[in-house]
Amino acid sequence: MQRPRWRGPGRVIEGQSNVSRKVMRISTAFALAVFLVGCQGTDPAKVLNPNPQPAIDQQTQAEVVQGTCPQVNLREGTAYFRTYAKGGENNPDKVVHQANIATTTRQCRISGADMIMTVQAAGRVVAGPEGGPGTVGLPIRIVVLQGSDVLYSELQKQSVELPAGEPTAQFLFTNASVKFPAASAAGVRVYAGFDPGPYNTP
């Protein structure tokens, strides 16, 4: 399986790529419909924005203008993640678990000279032919680039529990500490996606 690299221009999916537009619409509708019913019930806005109050600068107590908050992008090849049974790489019959990121959102505030972003990504995990109930660890990385310079890069493991008798589960990933210079906000690119490694590069 070819693994995506975080350096280089890459092809960017602004929301949804032309190639996968229809697939992602179906996936997003299904994933969020189940997620909303299970987690929030009647208020979809709270799922990816649980804090609807305006962001406030902690030093000046001034409201942050959300128009300065960079969009979160998916780089092609990082919205999907699969694990395989030993020796079954790229064999669909040997898939243990597969996951996808259906949608993302963000919120920004300013603290001194820095912009602090809260990035969230919602998706689901499905057990494959070799999978079953248990805890699934998803490697999700948030990266902030200014040109070819990496201003921020952090990999976190999102744990998702697949209960017995349930082949699929929803997840909501949150990184509330994405930080970069506020003066760079207009020129940065923010990416969220699965990063299966190797992890010795930004």
C-alpha positions, 0 to 999 in steps of 0.5 A: 500500500502506497503511503502518503507523505506530508511533505511536498505540494500533494493534491489537496481535497478542498472539502471533497475532491472531484474524483470522490465527490459522490462517494464522500457525499454518501459516506458523509450523510450516512456517517453523520446521520448515525453519529448525530442520532447516537451522540447529539440527538436533535442538534447537529450543530453541536456535534462538530462545534460543541462550543457555539459561543464566540472564541475569546482572546484570553489576554484581551477578552476580545472576540476572535473573527472566525473569518481569519480561521484557516480551513481544514483540508484533506490531502488525497490518500489520507482520508482512509485507513486500513489495517490488514492481517499479517501477510495480507497487505492490500488483500481485501479479504484480509482487512481487519479494520477500515476507517474514513474521515467524513468531515472536518471543522475548526474554531480559532482564537488568538492568544498573544501572538499565536493563533490557537485552533481546535480541529475536529474530524468525524468519521467511522470505523468498520470491521473487515473480514478479519476484524471483530469487536475491540479497541481500534487505534487510529493514527491521525495527524494535524499539520500546518504548512506555510509553503514548504515550512512545517509550522505545526505537526502532531500525531495522535492516536484516536481510540474507537471501541467496536462493541460485540455484535456491532460491525461499525462505530463512529468517532469524533477526533479533537485536537484543541492545541494546534498553534502557529503565529497569528500573523501567518494565518492568511497564508497557511494550509491546515491538513487533517488525515490518517498517517500510517507512518513511518513517523520519522518525518514531519 
